[in-house]
């Protein structure tokens, strides 16, 4: 997501980035898309029963 898109999501939910679920910077998809700690990622999942669901994750530095 762009910085502007991330700011809109944060404003829409009236939250701070740290209140969103985290995804670690070592996650394979995070590496694949080139996201860095501090970025937001949008995850879109499709299922036959629920239709399309959108999730947001805040990228954090991996801990040992």
C-alpha positions as CSV (number, residue, x, y, z in Angstrom):
1,X,0.0,0.0,0.0
2,X,1.1,3.5,-0.5
3,X,1.7,5.8,2.4
4,X,-1.5,7.7,1.5
5,X,-3.5,4.6,1.4
6,X,-2.1,3.5,4.8
7,X,-3.0,6.9,6.3
8,X,-6.6,6.5,5.0
9,X,-6.9,3.1,6.6
10,X,-5.5,4.3,9.9
11,X,-7.9,7.3,9.8
12,X,-10.9,5.1,8.8
13,X,-10.4,2.8,11.8
14,X,-9.4,5.7,14.1
15,X,-6.4,3.7,15.2
16,X,-2.6,3.9,15.3
17,X,-0.4,1.6,13.2
18,X,0.6,-0.4,16.3
19,X,-3.1,-1.4,16.9
20,X,-3.2,-3.4,13.7
21,X,-2.2,-7.1,13.5
22,X,1.5,-7.5,12.8
23,X,3.3,-9.4,10.1
24,X,7.0,-10.0,10.5
25,X,9.5,-8.6,8.0
26,X,10.8,-12.2,7.5
27,X,7.5,-13.5,6.3
28,X,8.0,-14.9,2.8
29,X,5.3,-12.8,1.1
30,X,6.6,-9.6,2.8
31,X,10.0,-10.4,1.3
32,X,8.5,-11.1,-2.1
33,X,6.7,-7.8,-2.3
34,X,9.6,-5.8,-0.8
35,X,7.7,-4.4,2.2
36,X,9.8,-3.0,5.0
37,X,9.1,-2.5,8.7
38,X,6.7,0.4,9.1
39,X,4.8,-0.4,5.9
40,X,1.2,-1.6,5.7
41,X,0.1,-4.5,3.5
42,X,-3.4,-5.3,2.3
43,X,-4.3,-9.0,2.2
44,X,-7.3,-9.9,0.1
45,X,-8.8,-13.4,0.6
46,X,-11.5,-15.0,-1.4
47,X,-13.7,-17.9,-0.2
48,X,-16.8,-19.6,-1.5
49,X,-18.7,-19.0,1.7
50,X,-17.5,-15.5,2.8
51,X,-16.8,-13.9,-0.5
52,X,-13.9,-11.5,-0.5
53,X,-12.4,-10.4,2.8
54,X,-9.7,-7.6,3.2
55,X,-7.2,-7.7,6.0
56,X,-4.5,-5.1,6.9
57,X,-1.2,-5.9,8.5
58,X,1.5,-3.7,9.9
59,X,5.0,-4.9,9.0
60,X,7.4,-5.1,12.0
61,X,11.0,-6.1,12.4
62,X,11.4,-9.8,13.1
63,X,12.3,-10.8,16.7
64,X,14.5,-13.8,17.6
